[in-house]
Amino acid sequence: MYHRDPKTGLSERRNSYVLEMFTDSVDFDIKRESRREPIGTDWSKNWIARCKDLSHFEGREAMVQYIIKKRREAGLPDISELNEWKFPSNSQ
C-alpha cells in the first residue's frame, strides 16, 4: 500500500493498514492540538496515554518517535516524558 504525502507529492510505501491508521490518527490529532481544540484532558496526558497503549505493538519505539517528530514539525512543545520513553523488553 502506498500513501501520497500532500506536502511533497511523493508516495511512500506503508507496510500495513495498522501503520496507516496510526499515522493518520496522529497527524489528525496534531492538527487538532495545533488549533488548541479541547479534548477532555490536556494534550500531553493524551500523548503519554497513547504511547503507553503502544506497548504491545512491534515497532512501538518508531511509533513514539513518529509522534515526537510530527509534534516538533508542527511547532508544538516537547513532552519530556515522551523524549525519555523507555519500553520494557519483551522478555519481562
N, C-alpha and C positions, 0 to 999 in steps of 0.2 A: 504494500500500500504506500502511496506517495501523498505528501502534503505540500501544497504550494504556499510558500511564505508570501503574504501580500505585500510586505515591505520591500523584499528584494526581487520577487517574481521567480525565484528559484524553487525547484522542487527538491524535497528531501524524502528519503525512504524512511518509513516508520515500520517498526517491527511488529506491532500488534495494535489491535483496537484498544487494549488497555492503556498503552502508552499514548495513543492519540486522545483518548478520553481524558487522561490525566493532564496532558499538556494543554488541551483546550480548556479544561476547567480552571487550571492555574492561570492561564492567560486571561480568561474571563474575569476571575476574581481579582487579579492585579488591576485590571481596568476599573473595577468597582471600587477597590481600595483607593486608587488614584483619584477617583471622583469623590472620595470621602463618604461613600454610601454606608449607612449604619447596617450592622449585621447581627445585633443581639449580644455580642461580646466585642471585645476590641480585636482589631485585625491581627496583632501579634499573637494573641492567645489562639486565634483561629489557625494561623500558620503553624504554630507549635503543635496543636492538636492534630492537624493534618499530617505533619511529619511523623508523629507517634503512630498514626494509623498506617503508615507505610512500612512498619517494622516487619511485616510478613511478606513483602514483595522482594523478589530478586531485583537487583539494580536500585535498591532504595537510596543508596548514597548518591547516585546520579540524579535521582528524583529530587532529593533535598537540594542538591547543588543547582538544579534547574530553577527551583523556587527562588533561591538566593540570587542567582544571576538575573532572572527576569525582574525581580523586585528592584535590584540595583539599576537595571536598564531603565526602569520606569521612574527612577529618582526617588524611590521610597527609602525610608531609613532602614538600616540594618537591624536585625533582631539577633542579639548576641547569642541567645540560646541555639539558634539555627547554625550560626557560624562555628559553634563549638560542639555541634551534634556528634554524638558517638553512638553507634549501634552495637548491641551485644553480638558476639559471634554466634553463628548458627549452632555451635556445639553446646551452648549453655541452655 
